[in-house]
Amino acid sequence: MSLGPHISLVIGLVLALATAAAFNWSWVAQHTITSQLPRLTIRRPRWSLGVLFGHRRWLFAFLVGVAGWGFYVVAVHLAPLSLVQAVSAGGIALLAVFAQRALGERLPRREWLGVGVAVVGLVFLAASLAGGGNHSQHGSWLAVGAWFVASWIAAGVSIGPLAPFLAPGAGFGLAAGLMYAAADVGTKAAWYGGWYLLLILPVWACHGLAFTLIQLSFQRGRALATAGLSSFCTNALPIAGGVLVYREQVPGGALGALRVLAFVCVVLGAAAVARKERVVEVDLEPAPAYPAIGATLEPRT
């Protein structure tokens, strides 16, 4: 029994909301736990995985995220990729709230500002989708493959040359987001069946890389600079993928301009969260532990 187009769209968007809640709660919970664990390293993968999966609270948070990914897979099958991403993008605000409650302290104003600008951009993005169609076309092997390759290169740059210019852990968070976004774009194509099922291999490779990168980022930086930046990429980039890879319709006129403004806001919000704090160095000469030779000590008056 097939669902009608409107019922399919509604169910897909409801599942997108569930995805947002599950993903962002899972990321914050994992960050809280992973940041307190012994230092993880890719040189000891079995030991690192044992530390993570041996922690019951971390395992529960991870399974909640897996459930969210299951919701997402069904959602992109029932609704256009760009619409699913626009709805699930609202989870960025949830992530900020979850992070503040987990820390038990107020987040820096810069991070709230970045989240606010990004959420405004994602609202604009959702509004711009009103001028597009609710249908997407088949993505070619060349287009999907090029998206994977470009994502892998950008992830390498994020954890390499770009990392020193970002907040602690932000490079790993950005790379994880690129991998999650690539997996999302590939998941849409895998639903075609046939030879497209081979895309399951790079999809799972991206998920494995994203999992490794996000856990490493959790031990290096704050929740929003790691999971938040990853969430920005995971939500915004597949919308661009829907247009570039699956040729989903782009509105013209004012709605098209609104979409451009939306992506500018998302980029600015991500930049505010990822920005490296300036450290003001004060050149203070320490007092000598002992009096210099020949110095006299005068009594205090």
C-alpha positions in Angstrom: 0.0 0.0 0.0 1.6 3.3 -1.1 1.1 6.5 0.7 -0.4 9.6 -1.0 2.1 12.4 -1.9 0.8 14.7 0.8 0.7 12.0 3.6 4.2 10.9 2.6 5.5 14.5 2.8 3.9 15.1 6.3 5.3 11.8 7.7 8.7 12.6 6.3 8.8 16.0 7.9 7.6 14.7 11.3 10.4 12.1 11.2 12.8 15.0 10.4 11.7 16.7 13.6 12.3 13.5 15.5 15.7 13.2 13.9 16.7 16.7 15.1 15.7 16.0 18.7 17.5 12.6 18.7 20.7 13.7 17.0 21.2 16.9 19.1 20.4 15.4 22.4 22.7 12.4 21.6 25.6 14.7 20.6 25.4 16.8 23.7 25.2 13.7 26.0 28.1 12.1 24.2 30.2 15.3 24.5 29.5 15.5 28.2 30.7 11.9 28.7 33.5 11.7 26.2 35.2 14.9 27.4 35.6 13.2 30.8 37.0 9.9 29.6 40.7 9.0 29.2 42.3 10.4 26.1 41.1 8.5 23.0 43.5 7.8 20.2 43.2 6.3 16.7 46.5 4.5 17.3 44.6 2.2 19.8 41.2 1.8 18.1 40.1 -1.3 20.0 41.0 0.2 23.3 39.3 3.5 22.4 36.1 1.8 21.3 36.1 -0.4 24.4 36.3 2.8 26.6 33.3 4.3 24.7 31.0 1.3 24.3 31.9 0.1 27.8 30.3 3.2 29.3 26.6 2.6 29.7 25.4 6.2 29.6 27.5 6.9 26.5 26.1 3.7 24.8 22.5 4.8 25.5 23.2 8.3 24.0 24.8 6.7 21.0 21.8 4.4 20.4 19.5 7.4 20.6 21.6 8.9 17.8 21.4 5.7 15.8 17.6 5.8 16.2 17.6 9.4 14.9 19.6 8.3 11.8 17.0 5.6 11.2 14.3 8.3 11.3 16.4 10.3 8.8 16.8 7.5 6.3 13.0 7.0 6.1 12.4 10.8 6.0 14.6 11.4 3.0 12.8 8.5 1.2 9.4 10.1 1.9 10.2 13.7 1.3 12.7 15.8 -0.7 16.2 16.1 0.8 16.1 19.9 1.0 12.8 19.9 2.9 13.9 17.3 5.3 17.1 19.2 6.1 15.3 22.5 6.5 13.0 21.0 9.1 15.8 19.1 11.0 18.0 22.2 11.0 16.0 23.7 13.8 17.7 21.2 16.0 20.7 23.6 16.2 18.8 25.7 18.7 18.0 22.5 20.7 21.7 21.7 20.7 22.5 25.0 22.3 19.8 24.6 25.0 20.9 21.0 25.7 24.6 22.1 25.9 23.8 24.9 28.4 21.8 22.5 30.6 24.5 19.9 30.5 27.2 22.4 31.4 25.1 24.0 34.2 26.4 27.4 33.1 25.6 30.1 30.6 27.2 29.7 27.2 29.4 32.6 25.9 27.5 35.4 24.2 29.5 34.7 21.0 28.1 31.2 20.8 24.5 32.2 21.4 25.0 34.9 18.7 26.3 32.4 16.2 23.4 30.0 16.9 20.9 32.8 16.6 22.3 34.0 13.2 22.4 30.4 11.9 18.9 29.7 13.0 17.7 32.9 11.3 19.5 31.7 8.1 17.8 28.3 8.3 14.4 29.9 8.8 15.1 32.0 5.6 16.2 28.8 3.9 13.0 27.0 4.8 11.0 30.0 3.6 12.9 30.0 0.3 11.9 26.3 -0.3 8.3 27.4 -0.8 9.2 28.4 -4.3 10.8 25.0 -5.2 9.2 21.8 -6.2 8.5 18.9 -3.8 10.2 16.4 -6.2 13.8 15.6 -6.9 15.4 13.8 -9.8 17.9 10.9 -9.8 21.4 12.0 -9.1 24.1 10.7 -11.5 27.0 8.5 -10.4 29.4 11.3 -11.4 27.6 13.9 -9.3 27.3 11.8 -6.2 30.9 10.6 -6.5 32.2 14.1 -7.0 30.3 15.2 -3.8 32.0 12.4 -1.8 35.5 13.3 -3.1 35.1 17.0 -2.5 33.8 16.3 1.1 36.8 14.0 1.9 39.3 16.7 0.6 37.5 19.4 2.6 37.6 17.2 5.8 41.3 16.7 5.4 41.9 20.4 5.1 39.7 21.0 8.2 41.8 18.8 10.5 45.1 19.8 8.9 46.0 23.3 7.6 42.8 25.0 8.8 42.7 23.6 12.3 45.2 26.0 14.0 43.0 29.0 12.9 39.8 27.6 14.5 38.6 27.1 18.1 39.9 24.0 19.9 38.2 20.9 18.4 36.4 22.9 15.7 38.4 21.5 12.9 37.4 17.9 13.9 33.8 19.0 14.3 33.8 20.6 10.9 35.3 17.5 9.3 32.7 15.3 11.0 29.9 17.5 9.7 31.3 17.3 6.2 31.3 13.5 6.5 27.8 13.3 7.9 26.6 15.6 5.1 28.3 13.4 2.4 26.6 10.4 3.9 23.2 12.1 3.8 23.6 13.0 0.1 24.7 9.4 -0.7 21.8 7.9 1.3 19.3 9.6 -0.9 20.9 7.9 -4.0 21.1 4.5 -2.3 17.3 4.4 -2.2 17.2 4.1 -6.0 18.2 0.4 -5.6 20.1 -1.6 -8.2 23.7 -0.6 -8.7 23.1 2.4 -6.5 23.1 0.1 -3.5 26.9 0.1 -3.8 26.8 3.6 -2.5 26.1 2.0 0.9 29.9 1.4 1.1 31.0 5.1 0.9 28.0 6.1 3.0 29.1 3.8 5.9 32.7 4.9 5.4 31.6 8.5 5.9 29.6 7.5 9.0 32.6 5.7 10.4 34.9 8.7 9.8 32.4 11.1 11.1 32.0 9.0 14.3 35.7 8.9 14.9 36.2 12.7 14.2 33.3 13.8 16.4 34.5 11.7 19.3 38.0 13.1 19.0 36.5 16.6 18.8 34.6 16.2 22.0 37.8 15.8 23.9 39.3 18.9 22.4 36.6 21.6 22.5 33.2 22.9 23.7 29.9 21.3 22.6 28.9 24.1 20.2 32.4 24.4 18.7 32.4 20.7 17.9 28.9 19.2 17.7 27.4 22.6 16.9 29.7 23.2 13.9 29.1 19.6 12.8 25.4 20.2 13.0 25.6 23.4 10.9 27.3 21.4 8.1 25.1 18.4 8.4 22.0 20.5 8.0 23.0 23.1 5.5 25.3 21.2 3.0 22.8 18.5 2.0 20.4 21.3 1.0 23.0 22.5 -1.4 23.5 18.8 -2.4 19.8 18.5 -3.1 20.1 21.3 -5.7 23.5 20.4 -7.2 23.3 16.6 -7.1 19.5 15.9 -7.4 18.6 19.0 -9.4 15.9 20.0 -6.9 14.2 23.2 -8.2 15.7 26.6 -7.1 13.2 29.4 -6.8 13.8 32.6 -8.7 13.4 36.3 -7.9 13.0 37.2 -4.2 12.9 33.6 -3.0 16.2 32.9 -4.8 17.8 35.9 -3.2 16.4 34.8 0.2 18.1 31.4 -0.2 21.5 33.1 -0.9 21.0 35.3 2.2 20.1 32.2 4.2 23.4 30.4 3.4 25.3 33.6 4.2 23.7 33.6 7.6 24.5 30.0 8.2 28.1 30.5 7.2 28.4 33.6 9.5 26.8 31.7 12.4 29.2 28.8 11.9 32.2 31.2 11.7 31.2 32.8 15.0 31.0 29.5 16.8 34.2 28.2 15.2 36.3 31.4 15.7 39.4 31.0 17.8 39.5 33.1 20.9 42.3 35.6 21.1 44.6 35.0 24.0 46.0 38.2 25.5 49.5 37.5 26.7 50.7 39.6 29.6 54.5 39.8 29.9 55.0 39.6 33.7 58.5 39.0 35.0 58.3 36.6 37.9 59.7 37.6 41.2 62.9 35.8 42.1 62.4 33.0 44.6 65.5 34.2 46.6 67.1 37.6 47.1 69.8 38.4 44.7 73.4 38.2 46.0 74.4 41.3 47.8 70.8 42.5 48.3 69.8 43.7 51.7 66.4 43.0 53.3 64.9 46.1 54.9 62.5 45.5 57.8 58.8 46.3 57.1 57.4 49.4 58.7 
